[in-house]
Amino acid sequence: MDRKMANRKLIRLSQLKSKLAAENLEEIDWVTFGVIVKKITPQSANNGRTFSIWRLNDLRDLGQYVSLFLFGDVHKEHWKTDQGTV
């Protein structure tokens, strides 16, 4: 993990909104981690393709979360991932 995180900045999901407002994150090599706290049943888009929505949280502030939409190959590969997975 130390090697993977070298020269990267950890930003907690619960801090993401404030960091986006205060910093230009496009100029920083940053990472975040999240736990799947809720999964919505896969949905069909208007074009007929299926997608998933995950609600991610860092377990520090349960009121703050990020919704992650999975489409295409990412949806096909990961839609069965269990709630509670990091």
Secondary structure, 3 states (H helix, E strand, C coil): CHHHHCCCEECCHHHHHHHHHHCCHHHCCEECCCEEEEEEEEEECCCCCEEEEEEEECCCCCCCCEEEEECHHHHHHHCCCCCCCC
